[in-house]
Amino acid sequence: MYHHELIYLGIVTNEISLPREIGAQLEPSQEEGLIILSVEKDSAAKKAGLLMGDIIVRLDDQHITNIHDPGNSGGPLMQKVRL
């Protein structure tokens, strides 16, 4: 049985288009990601070192292009993931 541990990362994000030069460097290439607009004090994201302006392109080795990726089971930011 696989168990998902739900956590709250404490970030606000917005979908963005990546500059071609950056997206082309990803394997495989990617055109979109999430930019972090804010990080809550004392949150899991803050403890992990995430900062406002960071761009998320993968969660748990899965490409992420919007807040509904990957899996659609409660949203990606409510799952235990590896950034």
Buried (B, 14 or more C-beta within 10 A) or exposed (E): EEEEEEBEBBBBBEBBEBEEEBBEEBEEEBBBBBBBEEBEEEBBBBEEEBEEEBEBBBBEEEBBBEEEBBBEEEEBBEBEBEE
